[in-house]
Amino acid sequence: MLRGLVTALRTLTLLRVPGKDTDHFSQALYWFPAVGLLLGAIQAVAGYLIVIVFGNEIAAAAVLFTGIIMTRGMHADGFADVADGFFGGGSVEARLRIMKDPAVGSFGVTALILLILFKWILLVELLAQDLYSWIVSGIMLARLVQVFLASTLPYARKEGGTASGFVKGAGISHVLLALSFSVAALLTVSNANLVFSGIALLISMMSSGIAGFMSMKKIRGVTGDVLGASSEITEVMVWCAGVFFAGQFIMQ
């Protein structure tokens, strides 16, 4: 089981932890939300330390850059590839071919710029209101959504690919364990605030549904790029909820 954690850390972060990778990569999915919680805590701490000296705008950039560095920009790269493939290809085969191309096209560049800008704006607002719990939760739930998609949708490439090992063998047990951990973590970071936890979880499920629907429609399954893109979309949606609902409820 702990070998799954090693694989999850090596896959989702730049951390080169000691130990052996799991023989079945799907076992790493159990640990995805835990790794997301770790990443969220690291990014939140970076924002907290810098906001004291430099203010919200610089701290928001620090949160963003910390996330990109810790994940090697993997999810942002997937988001750009999905934008290129989904909107630049006229068929399933063309979309998959475009997504596999390491070059980034106009759709990908535009989508990535807008994503980073929008995330920065949201983080400025969240930091201004000390809503660190929303920052952490968005990052953690982004990895939960990856578990949902990998466990419920087929792999899109017949020849396999980088993420096929995570999709193969994934099922309901991965979803249930990852969901249980995520709910417990949400209740912990929110001081058992049921409204906060319920809204954050609902938003992440909506994100999962949207990503899954689009992926099945465009390429009839998931790929590593889709999992990365879903992570970015979930972060944005949860952080949007934090900015919106902060004025409606006290959920810090």
URQUIRA-V895502 format. One record per residue. N is the residue number from 1. OMEGA is omega in radians with two decimals (NA if undefined). D_CENTER is the distance of its C-alpha to the mean C-alpha in whole Angstrom. Layout:
n: (N | N)
omega: (OMEGA | OMEGA)
d_center: (D_CENTER | D_CENTER)
This chain:
n: (1 | 2 | 3 | 4 | 5 | 6 | 7 | 8 | 9 | 10 | 11 | 12 | 13 | 14 | 15 | 16 | 17 | 18 | 19 | 20 | 21 | 22 | 23 | 24 | 25 | 26 | 27 | 28 | 29 | 30 | 31 | 32 | 33 | 34 | 35 | 36 | 37 | 38 | 39 | 40 | 41 | 42 | 43 | 44 | 45 | 46 | 47 | 48 | 49 | 50 | 51 | 52 | 53 | 54 | 55 | 56 | 57 | 58 | 59 | 60 | 61 | 62 | 63 | 64 | 65 | 66 | 67 | 68 | 69 | 70 | 71 | 72 | 73 | 74 | 75 | 76 | 77 | 78 | 79 | 80 | 81 | 82 | 83 | 84 | 85 | 86 | 87 | 88 | 89 | 90 | 91 | 92 | 93 | 94 | 95 | 96 | 97 | 98 | 99 | 100 | 101 | 102 | 103 | 104 | 105 | 106 | 107 | 108 | 109 | 110 | 111 | 112 | 113 | 114 | 115 | 116 | 117 | 118 | 119 | 120 | 121 | 122 | 123 | 124 | 125 | 126 | 127 | 128 | 129 | 130 | 131 | 132 | 133 | 134 | 135 | 136 | 137 | 138 | 139 | 140 | 141 | 142 | 143 | 144 | 145 | 146 | 147 | 148 | 149 | 150 | 151 | 152 | 153 | 154 | 155 | 156 | 157 | 158 | 159 | 160 | 161 | 162 | 163 | 164 | 165 | 166 | 167 | 168 | 169 | 170 | 171 | 172 | 173 | 174 | 175 | 176 | 177 | 178 | 179 | 180 | 181 | 182 | 183 | 184 | 185 | 186 | 187 | 188 | 189 | 190 | 191 | 192 | 193 | 194 | 195 | 196 | 197 | 198 | 199 | 200 | 201 | 202 | 203 | 204 | 205 | 206 | 207 | 208 | 209 | 210 | 211 | 212 | 213 | 214 | 215 | 216 | 217 | 218 | 219 | 220 | 221 | 222 | 223 | 224 | 225 | 226 | 227 | 228 | 229 | 230 | 231 | 232 | 233 | 234 | 235 | 236 | 237 | 238 | 239 | 240 | 241 | 242 | 243 | 244 | 245 | 246 | 247 | 248 | 249 | 250 | 251 | 252)
omega: (-3.13 | 3.07 | 3.04 | 3.09 | 3.10 | 3.14 | 3.13 | 3.14 | 3.14 | -3.12 | -3.00 | -3.10 | 3.06 | -3.11 | 3.11 | -3.07 | 3.11 | 3.11 | -3.12 | 3.04 | 3.08 | 3.11 | 3.14 | -3.02 | 3.12 | 3.11 | 3.11 | -3.11 | 3.11 | -3.01 | -3.07 | 3.12 | 3.11 | 3.09 | 3.07 | 3.10 | 3.09 | 3.11 | 3.12 | 3.12 | 3.13 | -3.13 | 3.12 | 3.11 | 3.10 | 3.11 | -3.12 | -3.09 | -3.06 | -3.12 | -3.12 | -3.05 | -2.96 | 3.12 | -3.01 | -3.05 | 3.13 | 3.13 | 3.11 | 3.08 | 3.13 | 3.09 | 3.13 | -3.08 | 3.09 | 3.11 | -3.14 | -3.14 | -3.08 | -3.12 | -3.09 | 3.13 | -3.03 | -3.09 | 3.08 | 3.09 | 3.09 | 3.12 | 3.12 | 3.13 | 3.12 | 3.11 | 3.11 | -3.06 | -3.07 | -3.05 | -3.13 | -3.11 | -3.12 | 3.13 | 3.12 | -3.11 | -3.14 | 3.13 | 3.12 | 3.12 | 3.13 | -3.13 | -3.14 | -3.13 | -3.12 | 3.11 | 3.13 | -3.11 | -3.06 | 3.11 | -3.12 | 3.14 | -3.14 | -3.13 | -3.11 | 3.10 | -3.14 | 3.12 | -3.10 | 3.13 | -3.11 | 3.12 | 3.12 | 3.12 | 3.14 | -3.13 | 3.08 | -3.14 | -3.13 | 3.13 | 3.14 | -3.12 | 3.13 | -3.12 | -3.10 | -3.14 | 3.10 | 3.11 | -3.13 | -3.09 | 3.12 | -3.13 | 3.13 | -3.11 | 3.07 | 3.11 | 3.04 | 3.13 | 3.07 | 3.11 | 3.12 | -3.08 | -3.14 | -3.06 | -3.02 | -3.10 | 3.12 | 3.05 | -2.95 | -3.08 | -3.13 | -3.11 | -3.11 | -3.12 | -3.05 | -3.05 | -3.08 | 3.12 | 3.12 | -3.11 | -3.14 | 3.13 | 3.12 | -3.11 | -3.02 | -3.13 | 3.11 | 3.12 | -3.06 | -3.12 | 3.13 | 3.11 | 3.14 | 3.11 | -3.08 | 3.11 | 3.12 | 3.13 | 3.10 | 3.13 | -3.14 | -3.08 | -3.13 | -3.09 | 3.09 | 3.09 | -3.06 | 3.13 | 3.09 | -3.07 | -3.12 | -3.13 | -3.13 | -3.13 | 3.12 | -3.14 | 3.14 | 3.09 | 3.06 | 3.11 | 3.12 | 3.14 | 3.14 | -3.13 | 3.14 | 3.13 | -3.13 | -3.12 | 3.11 | -3.13 | -3.03 | -3.05 | 3.06 | 3.11 | 3.14 | 3.00 | 3.07 | 3.10 | 3.13 | 3.11 | 3.10 | 3.14 | 3.13 | 3.11 | 3.14 | -3.13 | -3.13 | 3.10 | -3.12 | -3.08 | 3.12 | 3.12 | 3.05 | 3.11 | 3.12 | 3.13 | -3.10 | -3.02 | 3.10 | 3.12 | -3.11 | -3.10 | 3.02 | -3.06 | -3.12 | NA)
d_center: (22 | 22 | 22 | 18 | 17 | 18 | 17 | 13 | 14 | 15 | 13 | 10 | 12 | 15 | 17 | 20 | 21 | 24 | 25 | 24 | 22 | 22 | 24 | 22 | 18 | 17 | 18 | 15 | 13 | 15 | 13 | 10 | 9 | 12 | 11 | 8 | 11 | 13 | 10 | 10 | 14 | 15 | 13 | 15 | 18 | 18 | 18 | 21 | 23 | 23 | 24 | 27 | 29 | 27 | 26 | 23 | 22 | 22 | 20 | 18 | 18 | 18 | 14 | 13 | 15 | 14 | 11 | 12 | 14 | 13 | 10 | 13 | 11 | 10 | 7 | 10 | 12 | 11 | 10 | 14 | 15 | 14 | 16 | 19 | 19 | 19 | 21 | 23 | 24 | 27 | 26 | 24 | 26 | 25 | 22 | 21 | 23 | 22 | 18 | 20 | 22 | 21 | 22 | 20 | 22 | 23 | 20 | 18 | 19 | 20 | 16 | 15 | 17 | 17 | 13 | 14 | 17 | 15 | 13 | 16 | 18 | 16 | 15 | 19 | 20 | 18 | 20 | 23 | 23 | 22 | 19 | 17 | 16 | 14 | 12 | 11 | 10 | 8 | 6 | 7 | 7 | 3 | 5 | 8 | 7 | 7 | 10 | 12 | 11 | 13 | 15 | 17 | 17 | 19 | 18 | 19 | 21 | 25 | 25 | 22 | 20 | 17 | 15 | 18 | 18 | 15 | 16 | 20 | 21 | 18 | 19 | 20 | 20 | 17 | 15 | 18 | 17 | 14 | 14 | 17 | 16 | 13 | 16 | 18 | 16 | 16 | 19 | 20 | 18 | 20 | 23 | 23 | 23 | 22 | 22 | 19 | 17 | 18 | 17 | 13 | 13 | 15 | 13 | 10 | 12 | 13 | 10 | 10 | 14 | 14 | 12 | 14 | 17 | 16 | 16 | 19 | 21 | 20 | 20 | 21 | 18 | 15 | 14 | 12 | 11 | 10 | 8 | 6 | 7 | 6 | 2 | 5 | 7 | 6 | 6 | 9 | 11 | 11 | 12 | 14 | 16 | 16 | 18 | 20 | 21 | 22 | 25 | 26 | 25 | 25 | 22 | 21)
